[in-house]
């Protein structure tokens, strides 16, 4: 499985959205580490995305999670690590936390997918939607990522709720620094469903950013990076 690694120190794994690749997390987060040594940043291309080939034996989300977890085990070894997941990557991150929360230093969920069945998601209504910049950002990044992805492989998993969700609920009480960032204008995953998991994370900051959709951060980039910087401070100094 392809990944990009920068720096040295505590491992932090960035897991992209469904069909996204390493560039999704890298471009947003790398500037945060210019003045923050001590972290090894690892940006992952899950199977069937970016430079990672599809794996025919993976037929559901549990198989995808197992492949990502194996990569993390190989790269982190016995060392504790932090996790940052975007959209479906948030589901993968929560699944890894569920496997062994004692190994995870902190958790960042960006526009996380909480409810797998799209028909059951709580989404903002038209009266709450303003002008969106999502499509411009989608052209700049996501269209390129989609062009590299194995859409047939990913589509077979995504089209059925029974294969797109994890067989075991990833909910678990996690008492280390957590950040959950959602977009007020997110019409894909919404923001309200993420509130339902907040009690699982007693050390979580929860933010709903105005003028942001599922492809956040856009206009709120500075606010988003400030929130992530605060989260990293809390991970680095958990007893402060």
N, C-alpha and C positions, 0 to 999 in steps of 0.2 A: 504494500500500500504506500502510495506517495505521500510525503509530508515535507514541509519546509521548517527548518530549525534555525533560530537566531539566539545569540547570547549564551550565557552559562549561569547555572544556579538552580533554584527550585524550578521544576518543570511546571509549565502551564499549558494545557492542551485546548486549542480552539477548534470546536466542532461546528461545521457550517450547516446551513439550511438544506432542505431536500433538493438535491441537484446542484448545490453550491460547492465551491472548492476552497482551497487554502487561501486564495486571494481575498475572499469575503472578510475573513477576520484580520488578515495581515494589514490591509490598507487602512482599516479603521483604528487598529490598536497599536501598531508598531510605534507611532509617534509618542505614545505614553511612556515608552521604555527608554527614550533618548537620555533621560536624566534619572533613570531608575534601574541601577544595576542589580544583579542577583537573581535574575529570572532567565530561564531557558524557555523561549516561546516556540511552541510547536503547533503549526497550522496543518490540518489534516485534509486530504482528499479521500473521503470515504469510497468504498467500492462503487464503481460505475460513474464516478465524477472526476473532473479534472484529468490528472495523469494516472489515476488508479483504474485499472480495468475492472469490468464487471466480473463477478464471481458466480457462475451458474448455480452453484450449490446453495447460494443465499436466496431464499424464496420469501422471506418475511423480515419484519423489523427486528425480531430477535436475532436472526442471523447477521443482520447489519450491526447490531449492537455487539455481538460476540466478536466480530472482526475488528471493530474499533477498540474494544476492551483488550483484545490480544495485542494490538499495536501499542497501546498505553502500557501494558505489562512489559512488553519487550523494551520500550524506551525508558520507562521510569524505574524498572526493577523493583526494589524494595523501598524506593524513595517516595515520600508523600508528594502529592501534586495538587494543583488547582485545575478547575475545569471551567470553560466558558462555552456555552452552547447557544446557537442561534436557531430559532424556529424548531424544526425537527431535530437539530443538534441539541436543543434544550432537552428534548425527550431522551436522547442518547446520554446526555450528561446526567440527568436524573436517574436513568437506569444504571449507570456506573456507580453513582453514589449509593444506590440501593444495594448493590453487590457488596460494598465494603466502605461504609462512610468513614471509618477510622483513617483511611488512606488519603482522604480528600481534604485539602487545606481550606478551600473556599469554593464557592459556586456562583457563577454569573450566568443568568438566563436573559437573553436578549430576544424580545418578541417571541416568547416561547409558545410552542404548540401544546395545549393542555388537553383539549377535547378533540379526539381523533375524528369522530363523525362530524363532517362539515355541517350537516343539517341540524346538529344540536349545539353549535357554537353560539355564544352570545356576542353579537357583532354590533358596532355602532350603527345607528339609523341615519338616514339621509340628512336629518336636521342637524346632526352633529358633524357632518363632513364639510370641510372647506376645500379650497383649492389644494390638490395633491401634487406633490413633486415625484410621486412614486415611479411614474412611467419613464421620466428622464433618467432616474437612477437605474431603473431596470435596463434601459438601453445601454448605459455605460458599463454595467458590470454583468447583470444577470443574463442578458442575451448571449454574451460571450461564454459564460459558464454553461448555459444550456446547450450551446453549439458543441461543446466538448463532452457533455454527459451522454451516457448510454440511456436514452430515454425509454427504450423498450424494456430494458432491465428494471429501471426505476419505476416505470409505469405499472409493471406487473405487480409490484409490491404495493404501490400507492392506491391503485384503483379499488382495492377491497379493504374495508375497515378491519376485517379479521387478520389481515397480513400487514397492514400499515401501522397498527397499534402493537404494543408489547403485550405478550400473554399475561405477564404479571404487572399489576399496578406499580409504577415506580415510586409511589408515595412512601416516604419514610421521614421520621423526624431527624433533622440535620442541624446540629447546634454550632456550626462554624459560620464565619462571615459569608453572607449571601447578598446578591444584588439581583433584583428582578426589574427589568426595564421594558415597558410596553408603550405602544403608540396609541394616542387618543383616536386617531383616524385609521386604525388598522382594521381593514375589512376582510382580512384573511384569517388571522387567529384571534383578533379582538384583544381587549385588555381586561374585560371583566372576569373571564374564566381563570386568568392567572391569579386573581385575588383569592380564589378558592383554595389555593395551595399554601397561602401565606403562613398559616398556623404550623405547617410542617417545618418552617424555617424561623425559629425564634430570634435569630440574629440577622434577619433580612431587612434591607432597605427596599421599598417598593416604589417605583416611579412610573407615572403615566405622563408622557411627553406630548404636549400640544403640537400641532402641525407635523406630527410624525405618524407614519403608517407602518406597514409590515417590513418595509425596507429601511427602517431606521438604523443609524441616525442620518438625517438630512439637515434641515435647518437647525436642529438642536444638537449638532455635533459637539459644540463646546460644552453644553450641559451634560451630554452623554459621557464625554471623556472625563469631566469633573466627577461624575458619579463612579466611573470605573476607577479613577485614581483614588477616591475615598475607599472603595472596596479593597483595592490593593493595599492601602495603608492598614486597613483592618486585618487583612490576611497576614501581613508582615508583623503586626503587633497585636495579636489576638487578645491579649490580656489588658490592653490599654483602656 
